[in-house]
C-alpha cells in the first residue's frame, strides 16, 4: 500500500492567522515528501475559508518549489469552472515546473453554492457532463493541434502551450462514487479517488465492488489505481480519542451546511450545523466517527489500515484537514510517518 496526503489551507474560525495556515500547510507537505508519501493533493474551492484553494495549480507550483520527490495532484479541478485550453495549459505548465510530477485529477464539483457563483444556472448533479466532455479535449490539446465543437465548448484549431513533460500525459484521476463513474474511469484509463465520508468500512467495500464490476464489464481494460481517503489523526494515548472526534464534528458541521446548501455563510465561514438535528445524524455519533475514520494510536491505525489493504486498496489518502489544531496535525503526521508507514513497506 502506498500513501497520499490531502491537505487544505483551512480556517475554521476567523481567529486563525492566514500566515500560520500557509506555513503549516507547506510544512505538512514537506513532512510527507521526506517521509515517503507518494502524492500530495490540492483541491479547488471558491469563497470558502474551510478550503482555501481558488487555483490548485498555483498551490502545487508553490509546493513543487519546496519539495523534491512527492508527486503533486489536483483533487480535483472542477471541469465546469474551466475552459479546455486554459485547463490544458495550466496543467502542462505545472508538469513542467515540477519536473514531471503532476497527477491530474478532474471532477464535476461538490457544492451547489459554488455552482451558483462560478457557473450560475448549472445544477451540481449535471456537472459530470462537463467533466466527460472536458477530459478527452484536454488530452487532445496535450497531443497537439485540435479543434472542438461540443455541447459546452467550441473553439477553432488550438493546442496546449506548453505540453506536459510526461508522455503521453500525466496520470489522470477521477473522483468516483457512483457506478457510472467507475465504468467511465475503467473505459478511459483513469485512476480512482474515492471518499466514503464518515461511513463505515462497508462503504469502502461497496466502492471496490463497483470497481470490480466495471472491470468485469470492460474486459481487456487495465485495472486503475484505486485510492480511498479518510480523515486521519494519529495520537500517542488511547484516552486522547475524543480530541480529533470533537474537531471532526466541528468541521463536519460546516461541511453539512455546504453539502445541503443551507446558505448560512458569513465572510466565507459556514455556520456549524447541529449534527444531532440531521436526518443522517447517526453518521456523526462520536464513537462511530472514532471507529470509521482513521483515528487511533499507531497500533490501532495499523490495524485499521490492514483491513483496507485486505479489501484491495492500492493507495490510502491521509486527509489531514480536519479543524484540528496545527500542532496536533503536525504531530499526527510525524507519528504516521515514523510508526505507521514502516508496517506497510
KAPE-V218022 format. One record per residue. N is the residue number from 1. RES is the residue in one small letter. PSI is psi in degrees with one decimal (none if undefined). OMEGA is omega in degrees with one decimal (none if undefined). D_FIRST is the distance of its C-alpha to the first C-alpha in whole Angstrom. Layout:
n->N res->RES psi->PSI omega->OMEGA d_first->D_FIRST
n->N res->RES psi->PSI omega->OMEGA d_first->D_FIRST
//
This chain:
n->1 res->x psi->133.4 omega->174.2 d_first->0
n->2 res->x psi->168.5 omega->-173.0 d_first->4
n->3 res->x psi->141.7 omega->177.9 d_first->7
n->4 res->x psi->156.4 omega->176.1 d_first->10
n->5 res->x psi->126.7 omega->170.1 d_first->14
n->6 res->x psi->122.4 omega->-178.1 d_first->16
n->7 res->x psi->139.3 omega->178.2 d_first->20
n->8 res->x psi->151.4 omega->159.6 d_first->23
n->9 res->x psi->119.2 omega->-165.0 d_first->26
n->10 res->x psi->127.6 omega->171.4 d_first->28
n->11 res->x psi->118.4 omega->178.5 d_first->31
n->12 res->x psi->-32.3 omega->177.9 d_first->32
n->13 res->x psi->161.9 omega->-174.7 d_first->35
n->14 res->x psi->-9.6 omega->179.9 d_first->38
n->15 res->x psi->1.2 omega->175.6 d_first->38
n->16 res->x psi->126.2 omega->-176.7 d_first->35
n->17 res->x psi->127.8 omega->-179.1 d_first->36
n->18 res->x psi->-34.8 omega->-179.6 d_first->34
n->19 res->x psi->-34.6 omega->176.0 d_first->34
n->20 res->x psi->-40.8 omega->179.0 d_first->32
n->21 res->x psi->-43.2 omega->179.5 d_first->29
n->22 res->x psi->-51.7 omega->-178.9 d_first->29
n->23 res->x psi->-43.1 omega->-177.7 d_first->29
n->24 res->x psi->-45.3 omega->-177.5 d_first->26
n->25 res->x psi->-45.4 omega->179.3 d_first->24
n->26 res->x psi->-40.9 omega->179.4 d_first->24
n->27 res->x psi->-37.6 omega->177.9 d_first->24
n->28 res->x psi->-42.6 omega->178.6 d_first->20
n->29 res->x psi->-38.3 omega->178.9 d_first->19
n->30 res->x psi->-37.4 omega->175.2 d_first->20
n->31 res->x psi->-43.4 omega->179.0 d_first->19
n->32 res->x psi->-39.6 omega->178.5 d_first->15
n->33 res->x psi->-50.6 omega->-178.7 d_first->16
n->34 res->x psi->-27.4 omega->-176.5 d_first->17
n->35 res->x psi->-4.0 omega->175.9 d_first->14
n->36 res->x psi->13.7 omega->173.2 d_first->12
n->37 res->x psi->148.5 omega->-176.6 d_first->11
n->38 res->x psi->-42.7 omega->-173.9 d_first->10
n->39 res->x psi->144.4 omega->167.0 d_first->13
n->40 res->x psi->131.9 omega->-174.8 d_first->16
n->41 res->x psi->138.9 omega->170.5 d_first->17
n->42 res->x psi->141.3 omega->-176.6 d_first->21
n->43 res->x psi->178.1 omega->167.0 d_first->23
n->44 res->x psi->118.6 omega->174.1 d_first->26
n->45 res->x psi->160.6 omega->-172.6 d_first->29
n->46 res->x psi->133.1 omega->172.9 d_first->33
n->47 res->x psi->30.7 omega->-179.7 d_first->35
n->48 res->x psi->122.1 omega->-179.0 d_first->33
n->49 res->x psi->-26.5 omega->-177.7 d_first->32
n->50 res->x psi->-15.2 omega->174.6 d_first->29
n->51 res->x psi->91.5 omega->-173.6 d_first->27
n->52 res->x psi->97.8 omega->-172.4 d_first->29
n->53 res->x psi->64.1 omega->-178.2 d_first->28
n->54 res->x psi->-21.4 omega->176.2 d_first->31
n->55 res->x psi->105.1 omega->-176.8 d_first->30
n->56 res->x psi->-28.8 omega->-178.9 d_first->26
n->57 res->x psi->-33.6 omega->176.5 d_first->27
n->58 res->x psi->-41.5 omega->177.1 d_first->29
n->59 res->x psi->-46.1 omega->-176.7 d_first->26
n->60 res->x psi->-33.2 omega->175.5 d_first->24
n->61 res->x psi->-39.9 omega->176.4 d_first->27
n->62 res->x psi->-46.8 omega->178.9 d_first->27
n->63 res->x psi->-38.6 omega->-177.7 d_first->24
n->64 res->x psi->-36.5 omega->-178.0 d_first->24
n->65 res->x psi->-15.9 omega->-173.8 d_first->27
n->66 res->x psi->14.9 omega->177.3 d_first->25
n->67 res->x psi->168.7 omega->-175.3 d_first->22
n->68 res->x psi->-42.9 omega->-168.4 d_first->21
n->69 res->x psi->-33.0 omega->-172.4 d_first->18
n->70 res->x psi->138.0 omega->176.7 d_first->16
n->71 res->x psi->157.8 omega->-167.4 d_first->16
n->72 res->x psi->120.9 omega->-171.3 d_first->18
n->73 res->x psi->154.3 omega->173.3 d_first->18
n->74 res->x psi->122.1 omega->-179.1 d_first->21
n->75 res->x psi->78.8 omega->-2.7 d_first->20
n->76 res->x psi->160.7 omega->167.7 d_first->22
n->77 res->x psi->139.3 omega->-174.3 d_first->25
n->78 res->x psi->106.9 omega->-171.0 d_first->28
n->79 res->x psi->-42.0 omega->-176.8 d_first->30
n->80 res->x psi->-13.4 omega->-178.1 d_first->33
n->81 res->x psi->-0.9 omega->-172.4 d_first->33
n->82 res->x psi->162.8 omega->166.3 d_first->33
n->83 res->x psi->141.7 omega->-175.5 d_first->35
n->84 res->x psi->-41.6 omega->-178.2 d_first->34
n->85 res->x psi->-42.3 omega->178.2 d_first->35
n->86 res->x psi->-46.1 omega->-177.0 d_first->35
n->87 res->x psi->-43.6 omega->179.8 d_first->31
n->88 res->x psi->-43.8 omega->-179.2 d_first->30
n->89 res->x psi->-43.6 omega->179.2 d_first->32
n->90 res->x psi->-45.0 omega->-178.7 d_first->30
n->91 res->x psi->-44.7 omega->-179.3 d_first->27
n->92 res->x psi->-36.2 omega->178.1 d_first->28
n->93 res->x psi->-40.7 omega->176.9 d_first->30
n->94 res->x psi->-39.1 omega->177.4 d_first->27
n->95 res->x psi->-40.5 omega->177.8 d_first->25
n->96 res->x psi->-52.1 omega->-177.8 d_first->28
n->97 res->x psi->-32.6 omega->-175.0 d_first->28
n->98 res->x psi->1.6 omega->-177.5 d_first->24
n->99 res->x psi->32.5 omega->177.4 d_first->25
n->100 res->x psi->36.2 omega->-177.5 d_first->23
n->101 res->x psi->8.4 omega->-175.5 d_first->20
n->102 res->x psi->134.6 omega->165.0 d_first->20
n->103 res->x psi->118.6 omega->-170.7 d_first->18
n->104 res->x psi->102.7 omega->176.6 d_first->20
n->105 res->x psi->131.3 omega->-178.0 d_first->20
n->106 res->x psi->145.4 omega->-178.3 d_first->23
n->107 res->x psi->-173.7 omega->-172.0 d_first->24
n->108 res->x psi->-7.0 omega->179.2 d_first->27
n->109 res->x psi->151.9 omega->-170.9 d_first->28
n->110 res->x psi->-44.8 omega->-167.4 d_first->28
n->111 res->x psi->131.9 omega->176.3 d_first->31
n->112 res->x psi->-31.8 omega->179.0 d_first->34
n->113 res->x psi->-41.5 omega->178.9 d_first->36
n->114 res->x psi->-41.1 omega->177.8 d_first->34
n->115 res->x psi->-39.8 omega->-178.7 d_first->35
n->116 res->x psi->-22.7 omega->-178.9 d_first->39
n->117 res->x psi->-37.0 omega->-175.2 d_first->39
n->118 res->x psi->-28.5 omega->179.9 d_first->37
n->119 res->x psi->70.2 omega->-174.9 d_first->38
n->120 res->x psi->137.2 omega->178.9 d_first->41
n->121 res->x psi->-13.8 omega->-179.6 d_first->42
n->122 res->x psi->129.6 omega->175.5 d_first->38
n->123 res->x psi->139.1 omega->-179.2 d_first->37
n->124 res->x psi->-33.6 omega->-178.9 d_first->33
n->125 res->x psi->-13.3 omega->178.9 d_first->33
n->126 res->x psi->-3.2 omega->-175.4 d_first->34
n->127 res->x psi->-27.9 omega->-177.0 d_first->32
n->128 res->x psi->-28.0 omega->-179.5 d_first->29
n->129 res->x psi->-36.8 omega->177.9 d_first->32
n->130 res->x psi->-41.4 omega->178.6 d_first->32
n->131 res->x psi->-42.0 omega->-176.1 d_first->29
n->132 res->x psi->-26.1 omega->172.7 d_first->29
n->133 res->x psi->-36.4 omega->-174.5 d_first->32
n->134 res->x psi->-47.3 omega->-168.3 d_first->31
n->135 res->x psi->-49.5 omega->179.5 d_first->28
n->136 res->x psi->-28.7 omega->178.7 d_first->30
n->137 res->x psi->-43.0 omega->177.5 d_first->32
n->138 res->x psi->-43.8 omega->178.9 d_first->30
n->139 res->x psi->-38.7 omega->177.8 d_first->29
n->140 res->x psi->-40.0 omega->178.2 d_first->32
n->141 res->x psi->-36.2 omega->177.1 d_first->33
n->142 res->x psi->-31.3 omega->-179.4 d_first->31
n->143 res->x psi->-35.3 omega->-177.0 d_first->32
n->144 res->x psi->-157.3 omega->-177.8 d_first->36
n->145 res->x psi->134.6 omega->173.0 d_first->39
n->146 res->x psi->158.8 omega->171.2 d_first->39
n->147 res->x psi->159.5 omega->-173.0 d_first->41
n->148 res->x psi->135.8 omega->175.2 d_first->40
n->149 res->x psi->89.9 omega->-173.5 d_first->42
n->150 res->x psi->-170.7 omega->179.5 d_first->40
n->151 res->x psi->-35.6 omega->-173.2 d_first->40
n->152 res->x psi->-27.3 omega->-179.5 d_first->39
n->153 res->x psi->145.0 omega->172.5 d_first->39
n->154 res->x psi->137.7 omega->176.2 d_first->42
n->155 res->x psi->152.7 omega->176.8 d_first->42
n->156 res->x psi->-174.4 omega->-173.3 d_first->44
n->157 res->x psi->126.8 omega->-179.5 d_first->43
n->158 res->x psi->168.3 omega->177.1 d_first->40
n->159 res->x psi->166.1 omega->175.0 d_first->37
n->160 res->x psi->130.2 omega->173.6 d_first->34
n->161 res->x psi->117.3 omega->-0.1 d_first->35
n->162 res->x psi->-175.2 omega->170.4 d_first->34
n->163 res->x psi->152.7 omega->176.6 d_first->31
n->164 res->x psi->150.9 omega->172.4 d_first->28
n->165 res->x psi->-37.4 omega->-176.3 d_first->27
n->166 res->x psi->139.2 omega->-175.2 d_first->24
n->167 res->x psi->127.8 omega->5.9 d_first->25
n->168 res->x psi->-17.9 omega->177.9 d_first->26
n->169 res->x psi->167.2 omega->176.9 d_first->24
n->170 res->x psi->153.9 omega->173.5 d_first->21
n->171 res->x psi->141.7 omega->-176.5 d_first->18
n->172 res->x psi->136.5 omega->-179.2 d_first->19
n->173 res->x psi->145.4 omega->171.1 d_first->18
n->174 res->x psi->145.4 omega->173.5 d_first->19
n->175 res->x psi->123.7 omega->-171.0 d_first->19
n->176 res->x psi->130.3 omega->171.4 d_first->19
n->177 res->x psi->-47.3 omega->-177.4 d_first->21
n->178 res->x psi->151.1 omega->178.6 d_first->24
n->179 res->x psi->-36.9 omega->-177.5 d_first->24
n->180 res->x psi->-32.1 omega->-179.6 d_first->26
n->181 res->x psi->-35.8 omega->175.0 d_first->23
n->182 res->x psi->-41.4 omega->178.1 d_first->21
n->183 res->x psi->-43.0 omega->179.0 d_first->23
n->184 res->x psi->-43.1 omega->-178.6 d_first->24
n->185 res->x psi->-45.5 omega->-179.2 d_first->21
n->186 res->x psi->-44.0 omega->-179.1 d_first->21
n->187 res->x psi->-32.9 omega->-170.9 d_first->24
n->188 res->x psi->13.8 omega->174.3 d_first->24
n->189 res->x psi->36.5 omega->-179.3 d_first->20
n->190 res->x psi->138.7 omega->170.3 d_first->19
n->191 res->x psi->164.5 omega->-170.3 d_first->15
n->192 res->x psi->128.1 omega->169.2 d_first->15
n->193 res->x psi->122.0 omega->178.1 d_first->15
n->194 res->x psi->149.6 omega->-179.7 d_first->15
n->195 res->x psi->107.6 omega->-179.6 d_first->17
n->196 res->x psi->15.6 omega->179.0 d_first->18
n->197 res->x psi->-127.5 omega->179.7 d_first->20
n->198 res->x psi->11.7 omega->-174.5 d_first->21
n->199 res->x psi->162.6 omega->-176.0 d_first->21
n->200 res->x psi->174.9 omega->-176.1 d_first->20
n->201 res->x psi->-18.5 omega->175.4 d_first->17
n->202 res->x psi->-27.0 omega->175.8 d_first->19
n->203 res->x psi->-38.0 omega->176.5 d_first->19
n->204 res->x psi->-42.6 omega->177.8 d_first->15
n->205 res->x psi->-37.7 omega->177.7 d_first->16
n->206 res->x psi->-43.0 omega->179.0 d_first->19
n->207 res->x psi->-38.9 omega->177.2 d_first->17
n->208 res->x psi->-38.7 omega->176.3 d_first->15
n->209 res->x psi->-38.4 omega->179.3 d_first->19
n->210 res->x psi->-36.3 omega->174.6 d_first->20
n->211 res->x psi->-46.3 omega->-179.4 d_first->17
n->212 res->x psi->-39.4 omega->178.2 d_first->18
n->213 res->x psi->-44.5 omega->179.7 d_first->22
n->214 res->x psi->-39.1 omega->178.2 d_first->22
n->215 res->x psi->-40.4 omega->179.6 d_first->21
n->216 res->x psi->-33.3 omega->-177.9 d_first->23
n->217 res->x psi->-4.6 omega->178.1 d_first->26
n->218 res->x psi->66.3 omega->-175.8 d_first->25
n->219 res->x psi->140.3 omega->179.5 d_first->25
n->220 res->x psi->-15.4 omega->178.3 d_first->24
n->221 res->x psi->139.5 omega->-179.2 d_first->22
n->222 res->x psi->152.3 omega->177.8 d_first->19
n->223 res->x psi->126.1 omega->177.5 d_first->15
n->224 res->x psi->163.3 omega->169.9 d_first->14
n->225 res->x psi->133.0 omega->-177.4 d_first->11
n->226 res->x psi->112.4 omega->179.9 d_first->10
n->227 res->x psi->146.2 omega->173.4 d_first->10
n->228 res->x psi->146.1 omega->-172.6 d_first->11
n->229 res->x psi->140.1 omega->173.9 d_first->13
n->230 res->x psi->144.3 omega->164.9 d_first->15
n->231 res->x psi->131.9 omega->-173.2 d_first->17
n->232 res->x psi->131.6 omega->172.7 d_first->16
n->233 res->x psi->125.1 omega->175.3 d_first->18
n->234 res->x psi->134.8 omega->-178.6 d_first->18
n->235 res->x psi->167.6 omega->-170.9 d_first->21
n->236 res->x psi->-40.2 omega->-170.5 d_first->23
n->237 res->x psi->142.7 omega->179.4 d_first->25
n->238 res->x psi->-34.4 omega->-177.5 d_first->25
n->239 res->x psi->-6.7 omega->178.1 d_first->28
n->240 res->x psi->8.2 omega->-170.9 d_first->27
n->241 res->x psi->-28.6 omega->-175.3 d_first->25
n->242 res->x psi->-23.4 omega->-177.3 d_first->28
n->243 res->x psi->-54.1 omega->178.0 d_first->28
n->244 res->x psi->-30.2 omega->179.2 d_first->24
n->245 res->x psi->-43.9 omega->178.0 d_first->26
n->246 res->x psi->-42.0 omega->178.1 d_first->29
n->247 res->x psi->-41.6 omega->-179.6 d_first->27
n->248 res->x psi->-40.8 omega->-178.1 d_first->25
n->249 res->x psi->-34.8 omega->176.6 d_first->29
n->250 res->x psi->-49.0 omega->-178.3 d_first->30
n->251 res->x psi->-39.7 omega->-179.4 d_first->28
n->252 res->x psi->-26.8 omega->173.3 d_first->28
n->253 res->x psi->-37.4 omega->173.9 d_first->31
n->254 res->x psi->-41.0 omega->179.6 d_first->32
n->255 res->x psi->-43.6 omega->-179.7 d_first->29
n->256 res->x psi->-35.8 omega->175.7 d_first->31
n->257 res->x psi->-47.1 omega->-179.9 d_first->34
n->258 res->x psi->-44.1 omega->-175.6 d_first->32
n->259 res->x psi->-37.2 omega->-179.7 d_first->31
n->260 res->x psi->1.6 omega->176.2 d_first->34
n->261 res->x psi->50.7 omega->-177.9 d_first->36
n->262 res->x psi->-22.7 omega->171.7 d_first->38
n->263 res->x psi->3.4 omega->-177.9 d_first->40
n->264 res->x psi->76.3 omega->-174.6 d_first->40
n->265 res->x psi->128.1 omega->-177.9 d_first->39
n->266 res->x psi->122.7 omega->179.1 d_first->41
n->267 res->x psi->35.6 omega->176.9 d_first->40
n->268 res->x psi->-2.0 omega->-179.4 d_first->37
n->269 res->x psi->113.3 omega->176.5 d_first->36
n->270 res->x psi->141.3 omega->172.1 d_first->36
n->271 res->x psi->140.8 omega->179.1 d_first->37
n->272 res->x psi->122.5 omega->177.6 d_first->35
n->273 res->x psi->141.2 omega->173.9 d_first->36
n->274 res->x psi->108.2 omega->-175.9 d_first->37
n->275 res->x psi->-29.2 omega->-178.7 d_first->34
n->276 res->x psi->-18.8 omega->-177.5 d_first->36
n->277 res->x psi->-4.9 omega->-176.3 d_first->38
n->278 res->x psi->149.3 omega->174.6 d_first->35
n->279 res->x psi->-33.1 omega->179.1 d_first->35
n->280 res->x psi->33.6 omega->-174.4 d_first->32
n->281 res->x psi->-24.5 omega->-179.7 d_first->32
n->282 res->x psi->-24.8 omega->179.2 d_first->30
n->283 res->x psi->-10.4 omega->-176.1 d_first->27
n->284 res->x psi->16.8 omega->172.6 d_first->28
n->285 res->x psi->131.1 omega->-174.3 d_first->29
n->286 res->x psi->-44.1 omega->-178.7 d_first->28
n->287 res->x psi->-33.5 omega->176.8 d_first->27
n->288 res->x psi->-40.2 omega->177.3 d_first->25
n->289 res->x psi->-44.3 omega->179.6 d_first->23
n->290 res->x psi->-37.0 omega->-179.1 d_first->22
n->291 res->x psi->-44.4 omega->-171.5 d_first->21
n->292 res->x psi->-35.5 omega->-178.5 d_first->19
n->293 res->x psi->167.9 omega->-175.6 d_first->18
n->294 res->x psi->64.5 omega->179.1 d_first->15
n->295 res->x psi->140.1 omega->175.0 d_first->18
n->296 res->x psi->176.4 omega->170.7 d_first->19
n->297 res->x psi->166.6 omega->178.4 d_first->19
n->298 res->x psi->-41.7 omega->-178.7 d_first->16
n->299 res->x psi->-40.7 omega->179.8 d_first->17
n->300 res->x psi->-39.3 omega->-179.7 d_first->17
n->301 res->x psi->-39.6 omega->176.1 d_first->14
n->302 res->x psi->-43.9 omega->179.9 d_first->12
n->303 res->x psi->-42.7 omega->178.7 d_first->14
n->304 res->x psi->-44.1 omega->-177.8 d_first->13
n->305 res->x psi->-32.8 omega->178.5 d_first->9
n->306 res->x psi->-31.6 omega->175.7 d_first->9
n->307 res->x psi->-39.2 omega->178.5 d_first->11
n->308 res->x psi->-40.2 omega->177.5 d_first->9
n->309 res->x psi->-38.8 omega->179.5 d_first->7
n->310 res->x psi->-32.7 omega->178.1 d_first->10
n->311 res->x psi->-32.1 omega->-178.7 d_first->11
n->312 res->x psi->22.7 omega->176.7 d_first->9
n->313 res->x psi->126.7 omega->-179.7 d_first->7
n->314 res->x psi->-43.5 omega->-179.7 d_first->5
n->315 res->x psi->133.3 omega->171.9 d_first->5
n->316 res->x psi->129.4 omega->-178.9 d_first->7
n->317 res->x psi->112.5 omega->178.5 d_first->10
n->318 res->x psi->107.7 omega->-179.8 d_first->12
n->319 res->x psi->108.0 omega->-171.4 d_first->16
n->320 res->x psi->-22.2 omega->-174.7 d_first->18
n->321 res->x psi->115.4 omega->-167.8 d_first->22
n->322 res->x psi->-3.5 omega->-172.2 d_first->23
n->323 res->x psi->-0.2 omega->177.2 d_first->27
n->324 res->x psi->153.1 omega->177.8 d_first->26
n->325 res->x psi->148.5 omega->-176.1 d_first->28
n->326 res->x psi->-39.7 omega->179.0 d_first->27
n->327 res->x psi->-43.4 omega->-179.5 d_first->27
n->328 res->x psi->-37.6 omega->176.8 d_first->25
n->329 res->x psi->-44.8 omega->-177.6 d_first->22
n->330 res->x psi->-43.9 omega->179.5 d_first->22
n->331 res->x psi->-40.0 omega->178.7 d_first->22
n->332 res->x psi->-47.5 omega->-178.3 d_first->19
n->333 res->x psi->-38.8 omega->177.7 d_first->17
n->334 res->x psi->-41.5 omega->176.7 d_first->18
n->335 res->x psi->-39.9 omega->-179.9 d_first->17
n->336 res->x psi->-43.9 omega->-179.8 d_first->14
n->337 res->x psi->-44.5 omega->-171.8 d_first->14
n->338 res->x psi->-29.5 omega->-171.0 d_first->16
n->339 res->x psi->-22.3 omega->-177.6 d_first->15
n->340 res->x psi->-52.6 omega->-174.3 d_first->12
n->341 res->x psi->-37.5 omega->179.2 d_first->9
n->342 res->x psi->-24.2 omega->179.7 d_first->11
n->343 res->x psi->-12.4 omega->-176.4 d_first->10
n->344 res->x psi->12.2 omega->177.8 d_first->6
n->345 res->x psi->none omega->none d_first->8
//
